[in-house]
């Protein structure tokens, strides 16, 4: 004979099951909840900037009018899986000892801000990032100028619609054959392995790869150029996001 199970009765004597007491979730204090959200947001932004897209500010006028001083630009960190950019791409790179400029003295607050940037990729850091246009990659020979004053890569003149305020050049009077050589002239410069030659679009205001070569006769120009190493390239500039008047792709 099956055992009879008596129903559990409540305080009023009615049969029925007794519900288990509801557990209350522990809630964080308001300040802790805000702090947690901030930490999560910073972590997400840091990961995105470290792996995919990073925001940079244009530091100088060397890329005018493609990029204006203070423009905020997005850099695609995945554009170059092997680290080597393509000709005429606009890239951001970290300055090595050949490119770096002395930083102003840092107080404790500025050092803390830059250290935070080193760790998270947000805001200023101790790295010096520069932006320029790639005009030559490993093995290519870059030179200026043709009789019309154009840059050549492996002997082929470039079309450069982005140029702004180029250096003076007057065929027959101030060119690469005149007694006083045009400052536009340089090279030929052959780009070494794992390297890139970069120039600014505002060519008369750009401390670029050939700033030490311009106006020098070929016999004096050996070793005058500086290059961007493959491992120093951050990525390709693909859009300007601020100010709104300068929105657009590169």
C-alpha positions in Angstrom: 0.0 0.0 0.0 1.5 3.4 -1.1 2.4 5.7 1.7 0.1 8.7 1.8 1.8 12.1 1.7 0.1 14.8 3.7 0.1 18.2 2.1 2.0 20.9 3.9 -0.4 23.4 5.4 0.0 27.0 5.7 -0.8 29.1 8.7 -4.5 29.3 7.7 -4.7 25.6 7.6 -5.2 25.3 3.8 -3.2 22.7 2.0 -0.5 23.7 -0.4 3.2 24.1 -1.0 5.2 26.7 0.8 7.2 28.9 -1.5 10.9 29.2 -0.7 11.8 32.7 0.5 12.9 35.0 -2.3 16.6 35.8 -2.4 17.5 39.4 -2.8 20.5 40.2 -5.0 23.2 42.2 -3.3 23.4 45.6 -4.9 26.5 47.7 -5.3 26.6 51.1 -3.7 25.9 53.9 -6.3 29.5 55.1 -6.4 30.8 51.5 -6.9 28.3 50.9 -9.8 29.5 54.1 -11.5 33.1 53.2 -11.0 32.6 49.7 -12.4 30.9 51.2 -15.5 33.7 53.6 -16.0 36.3 50.8 -15.7 34.5 48.6 -18.2 34.1 51.5 -20.7 37.8 52.3 -20.5 38.7 48.7 -20.9 36.5 48.4 -24.0 37.9 51.5 -25.6 41.5 50.4 -24.8 41.0 47.0 -26.5 39.3 48.6 -29.6 42.2 51.1 -29.9 44.9 48.5 -29.3 43.5 46.0 -31.9 41.4 47.7 -34.5 40.9 51.5 -34.7 42.7 54.3 -32.9 42.0 58.0 -32.7 44.8 60.5 -33.3 45.1 64.2 -33.4 47.1 65.8 -36.2 50.2 67.4 -34.6 51.5 69.7 -37.3 50.7 71.4 -40.6 52.9 69.1 -42.7 49.9 67.3 -44.2 47.8 70.4 -45.0 45.4 70.6 -46.7 44.6 66.9 -46.6 44.7 67.0 -42.8 44.6 70.2 -40.7 46.3 70.9 -37.4 44.1 69.5 -34.6 42.0 67.3 -36.8 40.9 64.0 -35.2 41.5 61.1 -37.5 40.7 57.4 -37.3 43.6 55.0 -38.0 42.9 51.5 -39.1 45.4 49.3 -37.2 44.5 46.2 -39.3 45.2 47.8 -42.7 48.7 46.3 -43.0 48.9 42.7 -41.7 52.6 42.6 -42.7 53.3 46.2 -41.5 54.1 47.4 -45.0 52.0 50.3 -46.4 51.3 50.9 -50.0 52.4 53.9 -52.2 50.6 57.1 -51.5 48.8 55.8 -48.4 48.5 58.3 -45.5 49.9 56.5 -42.4 50.5 57.2 -38.7 53.8 55.9 -37.3 55.6 56.0 -34.0 58.8 58.2 -34.1 62.0 56.3 -33.5 65.3 58.0 -32.6 65.7 59.4 -36.1 62.3 61.2 -35.9 61.6 61.9 -32.3 61.6 65.5 -31.1 62.5 66.5 -27.5 59.4 66.6 -25.3 58.9 69.5 -22.9 59.6 68.9 -19.2 56.9 66.8 -17.5 55.3 67.5 -14.2 53.8 64.7 -12.1 50.3 65.3 -13.6 51.5 65.3 -17.2 53.6 62.2 -16.6 50.5 60.5 -15.0 48.4 61.4 -18.1 51.0 60.1 -20.5 51.4 56.9 -18.5 47.7 56.4 -18.6 47.9 56.8 -22.3 50.7 54.3 -22.6 48.6 51.7 -20.8 45.2 52.3 -22.3 45.9 54.0 -25.6 43.6 56.8 -24.6 44.8 60.4 -24.8 48.5 61.5 -24.8 51.3 59.0 -24.3 55.1 59.0 -24.2 55.1 57.8 -27.8 55.4 60.5 -30.5 53.1 59.7 -33.4 53.6 61.3 -36.8 51.4 61.3 -39.9 52.8 61.4 -43.5 52.2 60.0 -47.0 54.1 56.9 -48.2 55.8 57.6 -51.5 58.3 54.7 -51.6 58.5 51.2 -50.1 61.4 48.7 -49.8 63.5 48.5 -53.0 61.9 51.4 -54.7 63.9 54.5 -55.8 62.4 57.9 -55.2 63.7 61.1 -56.8 62.8 64.7 -57.6 62.6 66.2 -60.0 61.5 65.7 -63.6 61.8 68.7 -65.9 58.3 69.7 -64.8 59.3 69.4 -61.1 57.5 66.1 -60.3 58.6 63.3 -58.0 59.4 60.0 -59.6 59.2 56.4 -58.2 61.3 54.0 -60.2 61.5 56.5 -62.9 57.7 57.0 -63.2 56.4 60.6 -62.5 53.7 60.7 -59.8 50.3 62.4 -60.0 50.0 64.2 -56.7 46.6 66.1 -56.6 46.9 66.5 -52.8 50.1 68.7 -53.0 49.9 72.0 -51.1 52.5 74.8 -51.3 55.3 72.8 -52.9 58.9 74.1 -52.8 59.8 76.7 -55.5 60.8 75.2 -58.9 61.2 77.0 -62.2 62.4 75.0 -65.3 65.6 76.5 -66.7 66.0 79.0 -63.9 65.6 77.2 -60.5 65.6 73.4 -61.1 67.8 70.4 -60.5 70.4 71.5 -63.1 70.6 75.2 -62.3 73.7 76.8 -60.6 71.5 77.3 -57.6 69.5 74.1 -57.2 65.9 74.1 -56.2 65.2 72.9 -52.7 62.5 70.7 -54.2 65.3 68.4 -55.7 66.5 65.3 -53.9 67.8 61.8 -54.6 67.8 59.4 -56.1 67.1 57.6 -52.8 66.6 53.8 -52.7 64.4 52.6 -49.8 66.0 49.9 -47.7 64.4 46.6 -46.7 61.5 46.7 -44.2 61.3 50.5 -44.6 59.2 53.3 -46.2 60.0 56.8 -47.5 57.4 59.3 -46.4 56.7 63.0 -47.4 54.2 65.6 -46.3 51.5 66.9 -48.5 52.4 70.5 -47.4 55.8 69.9 -48.9 57.4 73.2 -48.1 56.5 72.7 -44.4 57.3 69.1 -43.8 60.2 67.6 -41.8 60.0 64.3 -43.8 62.2 61.5 -45.1 64.3 63.7 -47.4 64.5 67.0 -45.4 68.2 66.4 -45.1 68.6 65.7 -48.8 66.9 68.6 -50.5 69.1 70.8 -52.7 72.1 68.6 -52.3 74.2 67.4 -55.3 74.0 63.6 -55.7 77.6 63.1 -54.6 76.8 64.8 -51.2 73.5 63.0 -50.6 74.6 59.6 -49.5 73.0 58.7 -46.2 70.9 61.9 -46.1 67.5 60.3 -45.9 65.6 58.8 -42.9 63.0 56.1 -43.2 60.0 54.7 -41.4 60.6 51.1 -40.2 57.9 48.6 -40.9 57.4 47.8 -37.2 56.8 51.5 -36.3 53.7 51.8 -38.6 50.5 52.1 -36.5 48.1 52.0 -39.4 46.4 53.8 -42.3 44.4 57.0 -41.8 41.0 56.4 -43.3 38.7 59.1 -42.1 38.6 62.5 -40.4 36.0 62.7 -37.7 36.5 66.1 -36.2 35.8 68.9 -36.7 32.6 68.2 -38.7 33.7 70.7 -41.4 36.6 68.4 -42.2 34.7 65.0 -42.2 35.8 62.7 -44.9 38.0 59.8 -46.0 41.5 60.1 -47.2 
